[in-house]
């Protein structure tokens, strides 16, 4: 028996080493999805009989930190099942290799070249940041943020009359979900009952923005606040400027032109406009108003915000602010007749521009192709279908209320879209079609734009 397992282990190691980093990530996330699917399919983890396609959908949505659900997590799964769902989006949010490699460092204090290649593929890191320090900082940052979030959520839920035990579990679950921008909730109506609760709105926004911006950017900002002589990196400046511009623009559109929000008054209107914009941009996927009742112009604005997302080093999905910035810079330079592509007076390396344009074209093409495919399988109207596909590929989790009514084929397509969204469109493409890697061909230069 020992000989058999030894041979199996050797073959497995040889198989892993023969894969490109992108293919390793593909199989890694796929393994987590399958493990989650098997666990959620166990009868003793369910409150009610849940179909296999729904279990697969929930498992994929959790690992991809999307938050789209075809069944109620609270009504379908017991505490153990809910814990499995939370564990899946915790792993999906922080990264497939982060915890395993962190534990490896904790026990052996060594990290192999294979792990380094995979981690450089999963995270876009400047050359000045050491992987060991990065992993430890990410784990500590995650624990601290989720603990703070859980404490604040407990205060909010307990003050609202929720029993202690229930308040503790809801606080932990929603804190992890918000920081990982997973969008999963144990409330069937989401956070619509908290539309006028500034404290709950703040907690979610605080966790989601911190998670979506990512450890590198948040650390850069904290260092700048502590020491004004510290210079923000070029990437951080782009992300802050882009995030602030899109957030404020989206807020104004929501506040001024969305009837379901303009019907509110005072602080409720402010909270609702900000929260829905923040939710789409950070891809946290929580909502305090019904997106199914949105007007067409604001649906398009929301789709655009989900399409962009936030930081490449964070938990958010989308094409990322840096990619949009690079594409915009290319257009601006061509219109001005300039040979150099610049932003904020800094030249963007051509290698980064190639990656950005490839990601932009591939991502946009996938939205079109999957929307087209969904029009054959389900008949919900173009705006609802496009919204659902954009939400799934951006791992957002917002919906106009059609997820639970999708056909088996529709659910299967969304499962595939969510998986691609978490893996990343370029990583998915390279895992399927090529063994060469971006990281092998393009050096990570200090202060480059990360895309």
C-alpha positions as CSV (number, residue, x, y, z in Angstrom):
1,X,0.0,0.0,0.0
2,X,2.8,2.4,0.9
3,X,4.5,1.7,-2.4
4,X,1.3,2.4,-4.3
5,X,0.8,5.8,-2.6
6,X,4.5,6.6,-3.2
7,X,4.1,5.9,-6.9
8,X,0.9,7.9,-7.0
9,X,2.5,10.9,-5.2
10,X,5.4,10.8,-7.6
11,X,3.1,10.7,-10.6
12,X,1.0,13.5,-9.1
13,X,4.1,15.7,-8.5
14,X,5.3,15.1,-12.0
15,X,1.9,16.0,-13.4
16,X,1.9,19.3,-11.4
17,X,5.4,20.3,-12.4
18,X,4.5,19.6,-16.0
19,X,1.7,22.1,-15.9
20,X,2.1,25.9,-16.5
21,X,1.2,28.1,-13.5
22,X,-2.1,29.1,-15.2
23,X,-3.0,25.4,-15.6
24,X,-2.1,24.7,-11.9
25,X,-4.4,27.6,-10.8
26,X,-7.1,26.2,-13.1
27,X,-7.0,22.7,-11.6
28,X,-6.6,24.1,-8.1
29,X,-9.7,26.2,-8.2
30,X,-11.5,23.4,-10.0
31,X,-10.6,21.1,-7.1
32,X,-12.0,23.4,-4.5
33,X,-15.2,23.7,-6.5
34,X,-15.6,19.9,-6.8
35,X,-14.8,19.4,-3.1
36,X,-17.4,22.1,-2.2
37,X,-19.9,20.5,-4.5
38,X,-19.4,17.1,-2.9
39,X,-19.7,18.4,0.6
40,X,-22.8,20.5,-0.1
41,X,-24.4,17.5,-1.8
42,X,-24.2,15.5,1.5
43,X,-27.8,15.2,2.9
44,X,-26.7,15.9,6.5
45,X,-25.4,19.4,5.5
46,X,-28.8,20.3,4.0
47,X,-32.1,21.5,5.6
48,X,-34.0,20.7,2.4
49,X,-33.4,18.5,-0.6
50,X,-31.2,20.5,-2.9
51,X,-30.6,19.5,-6.5
52,X,-27.0,18.7,-7.7
53,X,-27.0,21.6,-10.2
54,X,-27.9,24.0,-7.4
55,X,-25.1,22.6,-5.1
56,X,-22.6,23.0,-8.0
57,X,-23.9,26.5,-8.6
58,X,-23.5,27.5,-4.9
59,X,-20.0,25.9,-4.6
60,X,-18.8,27.7,-7.8
61,X,-20.3,31.0,-6.7
62,X,-18.6,30.7,-3.3
63,X,-15.1,29.7,-4.6
64,X,-15.4,32.5,-7.2
65,X,-16.6,34.9,-4.5
66,X,-19.5,35.9,-6.8
67,X,-22.6,35.6,-4.5
68,X,-25.2,34.7,-7.1
69,X,-27.5,32.0,-5.7
70,X,-30.2,29.8,-7.2
71,X,-31.4,28.7,-3.7
72,X,-31.4,30.4,-0.3
73,X,-28.2,29.5,1.6
74,X,-30.0,29.9,4.9
75,X,-33.1,27.9,4.0
76,X,-31.2,25.1,2.1
77,X,-28.2,24.4,4.3
78,X,-27.8,23.9,8.0
79,X,-25.0,25.4,10.1
80,X,-22.4,22.9,8.8
81,X,-23.4,23.6,5.2
82,X,-23.3,27.4,5.8
83,X,-19.8,26.9,7.3
84,X,-18.7,25.1,4.2
85,X,-20.0,27.9,2.0
86,X,-18.2,30.4,4.1
87,X,-15.0,28.4,4.0
88,X,-15.2,28.2,0.2
89,X,-15.5,32.0,-0.3
90,X,-12.8,32.6,2.3
91,X,-10.4,30.4,0.3
92,X,-11.6,31.9,-3.0
93,X,-11.2,35.5,-1.7
94,X,-7.8,35.2,-0.2
95,X,-6.4,33.1,-3.0
96,X,-6.2,29.4,-3.7
97,X,-2.5,29.1,-2.7
98,X,-2.2,31.7,0.1
99,X,-3.1,29.6,3.1
100,X,-1.4,26.4,1.9
101,X,1.8,28.2,1.2
102,X,1.5,30.2,4.4
103,X,1.3,27.0,6.4
104,X,4.3,25.6,4.4
105,X,6.3,28.6,5.4
106,X,5.1,28.3,9.0
107,X,6.3,24.7,9.3
108,X,9.3,24.4,6.9
109,X,10.2,28.1,6.4
110,X,10.9,27.2,2.8
111,X,9.0,28.0,-0.4
112,X,9.7,26.1,-3.6
113,X,10.3,27.6,-7.0
114,X,7.0,26.0,-8.1
115,X,5.1,27.9,-5.4
116,X,6.8,31.1,-6.4
117,X,5.8,30.7,-10.0
118,X,2.2,30.0,-9.1
119,X,2.0,32.9,-6.6
120,X,3.5,35.3,-9.1
121,X,0.7,34.2,-11.5
122,X,-2.1,34.5,-9.0
123,X,-0.9,37.8,-7.6
124,X,0.6,40.7,-9.6
125,X,3.5,41.8,-7.3
126,X,6.2,44.5,-7.7
127,X,9.7,43.1,-7.7
128,X,10.4,44.9,-4.5
129,X,7.9,42.8,-2.5
130,X,9.1,39.4,-1.2
131,X,6.6,36.6,-1.5
132,X,7.2,35.4,2.1
133,X,6.5,38.9,3.5
134,X,3.5,39.3,1.2
135,X,1.8,36.1,2.3
136,X,2.3,36.7,6.0
137,X,1.0,40.2,5.6
138,X,-2.0,39.1,3.6
139,X,-3.0,36.5,6.2
140,X,-2.6,38.9,9.1
141,X,-4.4,41.7,7.2
142,X,-7.3,39.4,6.4
143,X,-7.6,38.1,10.0
144,X,-7.5,41.7,11.5
145,X,-10.0,43.1,9.0
146,X,-12.5,40.2,9.3
147,X,-12.2,40.3,13.1
148,X,-12.9,44.0,13.2
149,X,-15.8,43.5,10.8
150,X,-17.3,40.6,12.9
151,X,-17.2,42.7,16.1
152,X,-18.9,45.7,14.4
153,X,-21.5,43.4,12.8
154,X,-22.2,41.8,16.1
155,X,-22.8,45.1,17.7
156,X,-25.2,46.1,14.9
157,X,-27.1,42.8,14.8
158,X,-27.3,42.4,18.6
159,X,-28.5,46.0,19.0
160,X,-31.1,45.2,16.4
161,X,-32.6,42.5,18.7
162,X,-30.9,39.4,17.3
163,X,-30.1,36.6,19.8
164,X,-26.5,36.4,20.9
165,X,-25.7,33.1,19.2
166,X,-27.4,34.1,16.0
167,X,-25.8,37.5,16.1
168,X,-22.3,36.0,16.4
169,X,-22.7,33.6,13.5
170,X,-24.3,36.2,11.2
171,X,-21.5,38.7,12.2
172,X,-18.7,36.2,11.3
173,X,-20.4,35.0,8.1
174,X,-21.1,38.5,6.8
175,X,-17.8,39.9,7.8
176,X,-15.9,37.3,5.8
177,X,-18.3,37.6,2.9
178,X,-17.9,41.4,2.8
179,X,-14.1,41.5,3.0
180,X,-13.8,38.7,0.4
181,X,-16.4,40.7,-1.7
182,X,-18.3,37.4,-1.9
183,X,-21.8,38.8,-1.6
184,X,-23.3,35.8,0.3
185,X,-25.9,36.6,2.9
186,X,-27.9,34.6,5.4
187,X,-30.7,37.1,4.9
188,X,-33.1,36.1,2.1
189,X,-33.8,39.8,1.3
190,X,-30.2,40.7,1.4
191,X,-29.6,44.0,3.3
192,X,-32.7,45.7,2.0
193,X,-33.9,46.1,5.6
194,X,-30.8,48.1,6.4
195,X,-31.1,50.7,3.7
196,X,-31.4,53.5,6.3
197,X,-28.9,52.0,8.8
198,X,-25.7,54.0,8.4
199,X,-23.7,51.8,10.7
200,X,-24.3,48.6,8.7
201,X,-23.8,50.5,5.5
202,X,-20.4,51.7,6.8
203,X,-19.3,48.3,8.0
204,X,-19.9,46.7,4.6
205,X,-18.4,49.6,2.7
206,X,-15.3,49.6,5.0
207,X,-14.7,45.8,4.5
208,X,-15.5,45.7,0.8
209,X,-13.4,48.7,-0.1
210,X,-10.4,47.3,1.9
211,X,-10.8,43.9,0.3
212,X,-11.3,45.2,-3.2
213,X,-8.3,47.6,-3.1
214,X,-6.1,44.8,-1.8
215,X,-3.3,44.6,0.7
216,X,-0.6,46.3,-1.4
217,X,-2.7,49.4,-2.1
218,X,-4.1,49.7,1.4
219,X,-0.6,49.4,2.9
220,X,0.7,52.1,0.5
221,X,-2.1,54.4,1.6
222,X,-1.5,53.8,5.3
223,X,2.2,54.5,4.9
224,X,1.3,57.7,3.1
225,X,-1.1,58.8,5.9
226,X,1.6,58.1,8.5
227,X,4.4,59.7,6.6
228,X,3.5,62.3,4.1
229,X,7.1,62.1,2.7
230,X,6.3,58.5,1.5
231,X,5.4,58.5,-2.2
232,X,2.5,56.5,-3.4
233,X,3.3,54.0,-6.1
234,X,2.2,54.8,-9.7
235,X,-0.2,51.8,-9.6
236,X,-1.8,53.0,-6.3
237,X,-2.3,56.5,-7.7
238,X,-4.0,55.1,-10.8
239,X,-6.3,52.9,-8.6
240,X,-7.2,55.7,-6.2
241,X,-7.9,58.3,-8.9
242,X,-9.9,55.8,-11.0
243,X,-11.8,54.4,-8.0
244,X,-12.7,57.9,-6.7
245,X,-13.8,59.1,-10.1
246,X,-16.0,56.1,-10.9
247,X,-17.4,55.9,-7.4
248,X,-18.4,59.6,-7.4
249,X,-19.7,59.5,-10.9
250,X,-21.8,56.3,-10.2
251,X,-23.1,57.9,-7.0
252,X,-24.3,61.0,-8.8
253,X,-26.1,58.9,-11.4
254,X,-27.8,56.8,-8.7
255,X,-28.6,59.8,-6.6
256,X,-30.0,62.0,-9.3
257,X,-31.6,59.6,-11.9
258,X,-32.7,56.3,-10.4
259,X,-36.4,56.5,-9.5
260,X,-36.2,53.8,-6.7
261,X,-33.5,55.9,-5.0
262,X,-34.9,59.4,-5.7
263,X,-38.2,58.2,-4.1
264,X,-36.3,57.9,-0.8
265,X,-35.5,60.9,1.3
266,X,-32.8,62.4,3.4
267,X,-30.0,60.0,4.6
268,X,-31.8,57.0,3.1
269,X,-31.3,58.4,-0.4
270,X,-27.6,59.1,0.3
271,X,-26.9,55.7,1.8
272,X,-28.8,53.9,-1.0
273,X,-27.0,55.8,-3.8
274,X,-23.6,55.3,-2.3
275,X,-24.1,51.7,-1.3
276,X,-25.3,50.4,-4.7
277,X,-22.4,52.2,-6.5
278,X,-19.9,50.8,-4.0
279,X,-21.4,47.3,-4.2
280,X,-21.0,47.2,-8.0
281,X,-17.5,48.7,-8.1
282,X,-16.0,46.6,-5.3
283,X,-18.0,43.6,-6.6
284,X,-19.2,42.8,-3.1
285,X,-22.7,42.1,-4.5
286,X,-24.8,43.2,-1.5
287,X,-27.8,45.4,-2.1
288,X,-30.1,47.6,0.0
289,X,-32.6,48.2,-2.9
290,X,-34.2,46.0,-5.5
291,X,-32.1,46.0,-8.7
292,X,-35.0,44.3,-10.5
293,X,-36.9,47.6,-10.4
294,X,-34.0,49.7,-11.8
295,X,-34.4,52.0,-14.8
296,X,-32.6,51.1,-18.0
297,X,-30.0,54.0,-17.8
298,X,-29.0,53.0,-14.3
299,X,-28.9,49.3,-15.3
300,X,-26.3,50.2,-17.9
301,X,-24.3,52.4,-15.5
302,X,-24.3,49.5,-13.0
303,X,-23.2,47.0,-15.7
304,X,-20.3,49.4,-16.6
305,X,-19.2,49.6,-12.9
306,X,-19.3,45.8,-12.6
307,X,-17.4,45.5,-15.8
308,X,-14.5,47.7,-14.5
309,X,-14.3,46.5,-10.9
310,X,-11.5,47.7,-8.7
311,X,-7.8,46.8,-7.9
312,X,-5.9,43.9,-9.5
313,X,-4.3,43.1,-6.2
314,X,-7.7,42.9,-4.3
315,X,-10.6,40.5,-4.1
316,X,-12.8,42.4,-6.7
317,X,-13.4,41.1,-10.2
318,X,-13.9,43.0,-13.5
319,X,-11.3,44.1,-16.0
320,X,-9.7,46.3,-13.2
321,X,-9.2,50.0,-13.1
322,X,-5.6,49.7,-14.3
323,X,-6.7,47.9,-17.5
324,X,-9.3,50.6,-18.2
325,X,-6.7,53.2,-17.6
326,X,-4.2,51.6,-20.0
327,X,-6.8,51.3,-22.7
328,X,-7.9,54.9,-22.2
329,X,-4.3,56.0,-22.4
330,X,-3.8,54.2,-25.7
331,X,-6.9,55.9,-27.2
332,X,-5.8,59.3,-25.9
333,X,-2.2,59.0,-27.2
334,X,-3.5,57.9,-30.6
335,X,-5.9,60.8,-30.9
336,X,-3.1,63.2,-29.9
337,X,-0.7,61.5,-32.4
338,X,1.8,60.6,-29.7
339,X,4.0,57.6,-30.0
340,X,4.4,57.2,-26.3
341,X,1.5,55.9,-24.1
342,X,1.5,57.9,-20.9
343,X,-0.8,58.5,-17.9
344,X,-0.2,61.1,-15.2
345,X,3.0,62.0,-17.1
346,X,4.4,58.5,-16.7
347,X,5.2,56.2,-19.7
348,X,3.4,52.8,-19.6
349,X,5.6,49.9,-20.7
350,X,4.4,48.3,-23.9
351,X,4.4,44.9,-22.3
352,X,1.7,46.1,-19.9
353,X,-0.2,47.6,-22.7
354,X,-0.3,44.3,-24.5
355,X,-1.6,42.6,-21.4
356,X,-4.2,45.3,-20.9
357,X,-5.5,45.3,-24.4
358,X,-5.6,41.4,-24.5
359,X,-7.6,41.4,-21.3
360,X,-9.9,44.1,-22.5
361,X,-10.7,42.4,-25.8
362,X,-11.0,38.9,-24.3
363,X,-13.2,40.0,-21.4
364,X,-15.5,42.0,-23.6
365,X,-15.8,39.2,-26.2
366,X,-16.7,36.7,-23.4
367,X,-19.5,39.0,-22.2
368,X,-20.9,39.2,-25.7
369,X,-20.6,35.5,-26.4
370,X,-22.1,34.3,-23.1
371,X,-24.9,36.9,-23.4
372,X,-25.6,35.5,-26.8
373,X,-25.6,31.9,-25.5
374,X,-27.9,32.8,-22.6
375,X,-30.5,34.3,-25.1
376,X,-30.8,30.8,-26.5
377,X,-31.2,29.0,-23.2
378,X,-33.4,31.5,-21.3
379,X,-35.8,34.3,-22.2
380,X,-35.5,37.1,-19.7
381,X,-34.9,40.1,-22.0
382,X,-31.5,41.5,-23.1
383,X,-30.9,43.9,-20.2
384,X,-31.5,41.2,-17.5
385,X,-29.4,38.7,-19.3
386,X,-26.5,41.1,-19.9
387,X,-26.7,42.2,-16.3
388,X,-26.5,38.6,-15.1
389,X,-23.6,37.7,-17.3
390,X,-21.7,40.9,-16.4
391,X,-22.3,40.2,-12.7
392,X,-21.1,36.6,-13.0
393,X,-18.0,37.3,-15.1
394,X,-17.1,40.2,-12.8
395,X,-17.8,38.0,-9.7
396,X,-20.2,40.6,-8.4
397,X,-23.3,38.7,-7.4
398,X,-25.9,41.4,-8.1
399,X,-28.9,40.2,-10.0
400,X,-32.2,41.5,-11.4
401,X,-34.0,38.5,-9.8
402,X,-33.6,35.9,-12.6
403,X,-30.9,33.6,-11.0
404,X,-33.3,31.2,-9.3
405,X,-35.4,30.9,-12.4
406,X,-32.6,30.0,-14.8
407,X,-32.9,26.8,-16.8
408,X,-30.4,24.0,-16.1
409,X,-28.5,25.1,-19.2
410,X,-28.6,28.7,-18.0
411,X,-27.3,27.7,-14.6
412,X,-24.5,25.7,-16.2
413,X,-23.4,28.7,-18.4
414,X,-23.4,31.0,-15.3
415,X,-21.3,28.4,-13.4
416,X,-18.7,28.4,-16.2
417,X,-18.8,32.2,-16.3
418,X,-18.2,32.6,-12.6
419,X,-15.3,30.1,-12.7
420,X,-13.6,32.0,-15.5
421,X,-14.3,35.3,-13.7
422,X,-12.5,34.1,-10.6
423,X,-9.6,32.5,-12.5
424,X,-9.2,35.6,-14.6
425,X,-9.9,35.7,-18.4
426,X,-6.2,35.7,-19.4
427,X,-5.3,33.0,-16.9
428,X,-8.2,30.9,-18.2
429,X,-7.1,31.5,-21.8
430,X,-3.5,30.6,-21.1
431,X,-4.5,27.5,-19.1
432,X,-6.6,26.3,-22.0
433,X,-4.5,27.2,-25.0
434,X,-0.9,27.7,-23.9
435,X,1.8,26.6,-21.5
436,X,3.7,29.9,-21.7
437,X,3.0,32.4,-19.0
438,X,2.9,36.2,-18.9
439,X,5.1,36.1,-15.9
440,X,7.8,34.2,-17.8
441,X,7.8,36.6,-20.7
442,X,7.1,39.9,-18.9
443,X,9.2,40.9,-15.9
444,X,7.4,42.6,-13.0
445,X,9.0,46.0,-12.9
446,X,8.9,48.2,-9.9
447,X,6.0,50.7,-10.1
448,X,4.6,49.2,-13.3
449,X,0.9,49.2,-13.9
450,X,-0.5,45.9,-12.6
451,X,-3.2,44.6,-14.8
